[in-house]
């Protein structure tokens, strides 16, 4: 009853965004539940603070103050408590994109927000498509695309299709989708927006279905409210239709959530056990079911719509958020960082002077941080042992069997932030490579704090490889002719002795230069 009888696209977005941010409330509540007792006010404050934004967003979505408060609370909470992950970064950018378009004139705010979010989607899809233009993305054995597709086809309702789906074509189709969606949004006509909405919703619906930890449902959840601005009229009709049937939809949602895990993991998990989740939102079944309901509603409303609203496309809003997304997404090619940098699940390798990209190598990497790398051979330092974790070892038995049956690797590597992996190692230690600056970022504070442990590594200064060396020549940069290698190097935290490794990074550099692990010989699926 608290919801206005009239709602616009911004109101529907606010209503859905409040539901999206419930995920953060759950995660913060889980953190509080596992915190040392007695609980401090600070630990309890954040889930309550975020929960207040979700509450007002659900009961009064048509108020401009509600939208501003929800987005502001979300941004502050994520900035101060969120993990270093791609979807948390995108959550914050979405909040900024809406806040920066604020206008006291409601119609103008809606128009500017519509343009801003569409531009955000264009930039996001173009950047992620660029990352996937590499050789390993198109190798079915290693491709993140085939891995996730098999993860979906491993579910009981779809196992019949696994032998007949052409897996080798899937990476090409996925790349075409991520290139096609921004082209349709740029075109902006009624047919283009209708196709973009339906295809985009299907795309994000599919990639969240697989069992956790393969599922990327937090990403699919956050993308659903953005499609409100792709099809405003259809989203408003969906909102009105849902609001009139809440007494039926809410119990139905609860019932489907209760049966979803037994249905999708039938015979694959012990009774009552949920799939392993990382990060620990503890909401795989509700998250996937919510996506099913939300995207089905958007698709149904768009298909049933007699016309599509194409207005607002020419109204320019503030573009700071979108520009930041573009620069942020291009940082791997600038040699500044690659984790997070929207390169998740792309098979991209740009490090070590051995780029696997089809037309970008070290052409724009002037820092050299990614070419100055170490290969860790053995270590007893926990922060290095768990620098890379293979989540594929936590896939369910049926998922692993399905992957093996079609010769697709189960490797699914993540690089958790320091102290962010509270579990035992998922696999025996295997050698990996990281930029030297990442090793320094992790070890310098440990040395200063009196930690113990040692590491044996090889350090390499790789020569740059170019597709086109014009920028280097224009700047007069000296090009290293050969790789330089120091083998069998060791470092003991208790003894020290390496001044370069022990010098802490300045805070700005420690925040900017963040890198994940990589392999020189192949590039499996990495977050």
N, C-alpha and C positions, 0 to 999 in steps of 0.2 A: 504494500500500500504506500510505502514511503517513496517508491519510484514515481517520477512524474509520468503523467499520461502521455506526454509527448517526449520523444527521445530522438537525438540526432546521432550522427556517426561517432562524435566525441563521447557521448554518453554510453553508447554500446561498447566502445573501446574501454572506457573506464570500468564498466561492469565486468568485462572479460579480464582486464588487466588485474583487477582485484582478486579474481580467482587464480590467475597465474601466480601472483605474489604469495598466495597461501602456501605454495611450495617452499618459499623462503621461511615462512613462519614455522612450518613443520621441521625444516632443517635446523633452524635456530632452537626450536624446542628439543630436538634430539640432542643437540650440542649441550643444552642446559641440563638435560636428564643425565648425561654422562660426565658432567663437570663435577669437580670435587665438592663435597658437602662440608659445611652448609653453603647453599647457593648465595652468591653475591648479588647485590642489586643490579650491577652491570650486566651479569649473565641473564637475568630475568627481564631487563629493560628492553632488549632488542626484539625478542618475539612479541612482546606486548606493544611496542612502538610500531612494528611492521603490521601487527594484527589490527591496530587502530585504523591504519590506512585501508586495509582490506575491508574492514567493517563498513566504513563510510562509503567506500566504492561500491559495495553491494547494495546498500540501502538507499543511497542518494546519488546515482551515477550521473544524473542530468545537471548537477550543480557544477559550475566552473570551479568553485572553491574545492569541491571534492576531487576533481581531476588534478588540480594543482597540488593539493595536499598528498594525494596518493602517489603521484609521480615524485614529489619532493621527498616523501618518507622512503619510497623505494630506492631512490638514488642514494640518499644518505646511508641507509642501512646496508646496501650492497657495497658502497664505497668503503665503509668501515668494518664490515664483517664478511663480505663476500670473498670467495676463493679467486685465485688467479686462473680463471677459465674463460673460454670463448663465450659461452652463453651468458655468464654473469656480466661480462663486458658489454654484450649486446643489450642485455636488460637495461644497463645504465644509459647506453646511447639512445634507446627508445624513449626513456624518461626525459632525457635532455631534448630530444627532437620534438617532443610534445610541449615541454615547458618553454623552449626558446621561440615557439610560434604563438605564444599567448597574446591575446588581444581582448580588450574589454568588450569588443563587438563579437558576440558569440558566432555569428555567421562567418565573420572573417577568420576567427580562430579555427573553426572547422575547416575552412578552405585552405588555410595555411598548413594546418596539421595534415590534411589529406595529401597535399603536395609534398610535404616534408617526409612523410612516411613512405610514400611511393618512391621518392628519390632514394631514401635509405635502402629500400628493397632492391632498387636498380643497382646501386653501388655494391651492396652485399653480394648479390648473385654474380655480378661481373667479377668481383675479386675472388670469390670461391671457385668460379669456373676457371679463372686464370691459373689458380693453384693446381687444378686437376689436369692441366695440359702438360702432362709428363709421361715418361715411358712406363713407369711402374703402375700408374693408374690403369693402364690398358693391358696389363698382364693379369689374366684371370686368377692365376695362382696366388698373387700377392695383393690384388686390388682391394681397397676398402669397399668398393662398390659390390664386387662379387661376394665378399665376406658377408656384408649386411644383407644382400639379397638372399643368400643361402640361409642366413639367420631367420629371415621371414619365412622362407619355404620350409624350414625345419619345424615350424609350428604345426600341430596336429591337423588343423583344417586345410593346410596347404601342401602337405608332404607329397601328395599325389603329383604335384606339378614339378617337383625338383628334377626328375629325369628329363623333362621335355623343355624346360626353359633354356634358351640359348645364352648361357652365362657370359660367353665371350663378347656378346653384343651389348650387354648391360652397361659397361663403362661408357661406351659411345653414346648410348641413349641418355644416360645421366648427365653427361657433359652437354649434350644438345638441350636438355631440359634447363640446365642452369644458364645456358647462353640464351635460350629462347624466352625465358620468363622476363628478363629485363628488356629484351627487344619488344615484347608485347606491351609492357608497361610504358615504354617510351612511345610506342605508337599511340596508345591512349584512346583508341576508338571504342565504340560499344562492343564490337565483336572481339577485339583484342583484349579488352579488360575482362570480358566474360570467359574467354579461353584461359587467360592468365590466372584468374581466380580459381577456376575449376582444376586446372593442371597443377597450380601451386599447392592447393589444398590436398590433392591426391598425393603429391610428392611428399609433403610433410606428414601426411597420415601414414604412408607406407614406412618411412624410415624410423618410426617410433614403435612399430609393432613387435619387433623381435624381443626375446627375453633379455632382461638385464643380466650382465653389465654391458651387453652390446647395444641395447636400446638407447637412442638419443632423445627420449621423450621430453627432457627439460627444454631442449631446443625446439621441438615441435610445439610444445605448450606455449612458449613465448611468441612463436610466429603466428599463432591463430588470431590474436587481437589485431595484428597488423593488417590482415586481409579485410578487416572491417573497412579500411580506407581504400582498398582496391574496389570493393563493391559496396558502397555506403547504403544504397537503397535496399539491396538484398539483406545486408546485415541488420538494418532496422526492422525489416519485416520478420526476420528470424527472431529478433529480440522480442517483438510483440507476440509472436506465436508461442515462444517459449514461456514468456511471463504468464500468459493465460493458462498454461498447462503445468505450472511448477508443482502442483500437488500430485501430479502423476509422474513428472520427469524426475524429481528428486528421489522418490522411493525406487523408481526404475534404475536410476544411476547407482544407488546403493546396492541393489540386488546384483546388477551386472558386475560391479566392483568385487562383490563377495565371491562370485563364481569365476571371475576372469582368470585368476592364477590356476585353479584346478583345471579349467578348460584348456588353457594354452600350454600348461606344463604337465598335461595328463601323463602319468607314469614316468615322468622325468625328474621329479623331485619327491623327497619324502613328504608324506601327508602333513599339511600345516606349515611347510617350509616355503619361504618366499625366495625368489631369485636374488643372488648377491647383487648389491647396488654400490656403485661408487661414481660420483659422490653420494653420500648416504642421505638421500632425501626420504627413503623409506616409503616411497609413494609410486612404485612402478605401476601396479594395477590401477589405482585411481587416476594416475597421470595418463596412461594409455586410454583408459575408458573415457576420460574427459576429452582427449583428442578425438576419439571416435565420435562422440556426441557433437563437439564443437565444429569439426570439419564437415561432418555429415550435414549439420544444420546450414553451414555456409554454402556447401555445394548444392544442397536441395533448394535453398532460397535463390541462388544464382540461376540454376537451371529453370526454375519456375518463373523467374522475373521476365516480364514482357519487354522491359527496357532497362538500360544500364546507365547510371549517372556518370557522365564523363566530365562534369564541371570541376573546377578548381585546379585543373592541370596547369593552367598558365599563370597562377598566382604564386609568386616567389616568396617563400619563407626564409628564415635564417638557415644557412647551409653549413654552419660550423660543425654540427654533429656528423653530417654526411661526409664532409671533407676529412674529418678526423678518421672516420671509418676507412676511407680510401687510403689515406696515408698509413694508418695502422695495418691494413691488410697488405700493403706493399713493403712493409719493413723487412721481410725475409730477403727480398731482392736488393735492398739497400744495405744488408748486412748488419742490421741493428738488433733484431730479435726474431724468433720464430715460435715463441710459446708464451702466451697465446698470441696469435697473429692471423686468425681465421684460416690457418692452414690445416685445421683438424681434418682427419680422415680423408686426406687428399693424396697420400703416398709421395708427397713432395719432398725432395732432398735438394737443398741448395748449398749445403755445407761441404767442407773438405776439398774445395776446388773440383768437385765431381757432381755438378748439378745434373739432375735427371729431367729438367724442364726442356720442353721442345724448342723453345727459342729464347730463353733467358738463362744466363749463367752468372758469371762474376762481373758482368758489364757495368753494373751500377753499385757494386759493393766496394766502397772506397775505404771502409774501416779495417777490413782484413780480419775481423774477429772470428768469422766463420771458417776462415782458411787456417787460422792458428788453432789447431785442435789437438786433443790428447785422446789416446785410445787406452782405456782402463783395462788392464789385464787381470789384476787381482787386488782385493782390498778387504780390510775388516772394519772399515768405517761405514756405519749403518747408513749415513746420509748418502753415500756413494753406492752402497749395495742396493738401496731402494730408489736410486735416481731414476731407474726405469723398471717398470713393473708390467708383466704380461698378464693383462686381464683375460686373455684367451684361456688361461688355465682355470678360470672360474666360470667358463661357459658350462651350460648343462650338458649331461651326457648325450642327449639327442641332438643338440646343436653340434657337438664335436663329431658325432657319427655322420651327420649330414655333410659337414665340411670335408671330412675324410673321403666320403663316397664320391665326391666330385673333384677331388684333388685341389681344394682351396685351403691355403694355410690358415690356421687358427690364431696366428700371432696378432695381438691387439695391444700395442704398447702405449703406456702413458708415462709421463714424467711428473710425479706428484710434487707439489711444493714441499719445502722442508717440513718435516714432522707431520705431514698431512696424511701419511699412510700408516694407520695404527695397527695393521695386520701383519702377520708373518709374510715373508717373501713367497710369491706364488710359484717360483721356479728356482733351480740352482743358478748361481751367478754365471752370467755369460758376458764376455768382453763386449764393450760398446765404446763409442766415441762421443765426445762432447767438445765444444769450443773451450779453449783454455780459460777464457774469461768467465765461463760458467763454473768451472772447477774452482777458480779463485773466488768467485762470489760465494761459494758454499764453504770452502775450507778456511778462508781468512778469519771469519768470525769464530770458527771452532778452535783455531789455533789461539786466538786471543782469549777464548773462554776456558782454555786448559783441557780441551778434549784430547782423547787418546785414539791411536789407530794409525795405520800406514796404508800406502797405496803404491802400486807399481804400474808405470804407464810408459807409453811412447808418445813423444811430442813431435808434431809435424807442422811445419810452415809450408803449406801447399802453394804452388804457383797458381796464379789466376788463369782461368780458362774463359775465353770470350766467344760470343756469337758475333759481336761487333765491338771492337775496342776503341771506337771513336771518342767516347767520353774520356777515357784514360789518356789518349793521345792529345786531346784538346787541352786537358789540364796539365799535360807534361809529366804525368806520373810515371815513375820508373817501374817497369814490369819485371818481376822476379822470374828468372829463366828456368830454375829447377826447384824441385821440392827440397827442403832441408829437414832432416830427421834426426832426433835424439832418441836412441833406444834404451830400454831397460832403466829408465829414470825411476827413482824412488823418493818418497817423501813420508816422513814420520811426524805426526802432529806433536808428539812429545819432545822431539829433538829440534825440529824446525830447520832453518838453514837456507831456505829459499825466499829471499826478500821479495821477489816479484809475486810469488804465490801468497805470501803472508800480508801483503798490503791490502787492507779493505778497500772495496770499491766506494767511491763517493755515493751518497744516498741516491742522487739523481740517476747515476749510472747503474746502480744495483737495481733500480726500478725499471729502467729502460732495457738494459741488455739481459734478456732472459732467453735461454735456449734449452731445447729438449735434446735427448740422445739421438744418435743416428748410426747407421751402418754404411760402410763404404761400398760394399759389394751388391747390396740389394736394398730396397726400401719398402718394408712391409707396412701394414696399416698402423699408423700412430695417431694419437689424439693431439 
